[in-house]
Amino acid sequence: MKKTVVLLIIIGLVVSAYKKIGSYELIVPNNWPKPVYDFNRNPLTSEKILLGRVLFYDPILSKDNTISCSSCHSQFSAFTHIDHPLSHGIDNQIGKRNSPALMNLAWNSSFMWDGAVNHLDMQALAPISNTVEMNETIGHVVEKLQQSPIYPQLFYKAFGDSIITGERLLKSISQFMLTLVSCHSKYDSVQQKKASFTTQEKNGYQLFKKNCSSCHKEPFFTNDQFENNGLQVDTSLKDIGRMMVTQDSANYLQFRVPKLRNIQYSYPYMHDGRFAKLKQVLDHYTNGVVRYKNLSKLLLKTINLTSNEKVDLIAFLYTLSDTAFIFDKRYSYPRDILH
């Protein structure tokens, strides 16, 4: 009898971690806030998610059919890239920024390092049309998909007819990206009372809450805001951050506060990938911050960390690693469709 009760409780906990969105069960932990994305305007279905997944991995989205979304957003690095600091596009062109890791996007109110895109359904347009990245037009992508031997059928299964449009293409890519939910790290297990931190991780967590949590708020480990975090200007890139979007000097060198989940896998760090290791990031915040006029108010007070405390803090950050997310086959290259 006791075993039956325990089993029912466990089943209840598992089921409560999912919420019905359209005809698809999206992972939404109970202690997380409601997603920002409006699913009523784009209800999730397994067929549309599959279509979006295939499109995500297909270089057909680029002008010369060489660059896909996954070229800069690899699953094994938390959907960013780790082989070079700056994104690479067609014709071996090099961009100005490191690609952000993709996860938990249903809770984002804007996208890109500078917030230039304010809706996930429009996000894919930015890399597709960027001359350094994919250098393509949405109209020409639609033409190529219409001539493809696989896409008319995939669109038929997803939408009930084989009509291919730019809107359907973009919403399908959104659907796949919306399913990229990372919530199965050791940190999450600790919060659910299913695991415990080591002494080192526990000390690191306390240091994190004292020094980092104002910008990197739980459970997403970002505040979804833009901050000037005191980085030296890269004079070769001349990237002024969010000021490029707003034309307001108050936004000079402000960049999105990145999510720290899976940070173990998503190096190099910062908007331009200047730091290869987490220790370099912590060294910046303890003794490398440039005191700009619009420096984040959260960094006005000097952060003091000993070498041992930095090690403990990194140990905690590693508890944000979600191997289930990194190796989830639902997010992987669709080999059975793309050859």
WOHU-V641486 format. One line per field, one symbol per residue. psi: psi as a letter, one per 30 degrees, with the letter a starting at -180 (. if undefined). A space follows every 50 residues. Layout:
psi->???
This chain:
psi->eeeeeeeeeeeeeeeffkkjjbgkjkjjkegllkkekjfffikkleeeee eeeeeefkgffleghfklefefikefhhhalfflekkkalggkkaflkkk kjlhffgkflllfggfkgkeffefeeeefkffdfhlkeeeeeeeeefkff eeeeeeeefflgkkleeeeeeeeeeeeffikjghleeeeeeggflkllee eeeeeeeeeefffeeiklffhlgglkkjggkkkjfeehjgbfffefgkff gkgklkjlkfkgfefgllllfghfkfleeeeeeefeggkkilegkkffge kkkjkleeeeeeeeeeefffkifeeegjffflkiffek.
